[in-house]
């Protein structure tokens, strides 16, 4: 019998558990992907604004911005490179304040999933 024609109620417990596990893994991977894209867009905005500020005053290097935000330069670079997408809200707010803007200026439209 073709596997696709089996109804859910005809699946074995092991098959149901495997499907559930696959769904959890897929959900986790989707969440990780969403976090990555969110962080990428956030850091692109941060860098664009930082560079504008750097051009205007010369005092907004990555190192100085990281210090003002209360994080290490290596952490800032991890956020920028995508090696870390686990930024705390307080850190994101500190980055915004260090850039003399609101967090909403860096998040922008479409970056918040209002359905969750």
Secondary structure, DSSP 8 states (H G I E B T S, - for coil): --GGG--GGGS-HHHHHHHHHHHHHHHHHHHHHHHHHHHHHHHHHHHHHHHHHHHHHS---HHHHHHHHTS-HHHHHHHHHTS-----HHHHHHHHHHTTS-HHHHH-TTSS-TT-
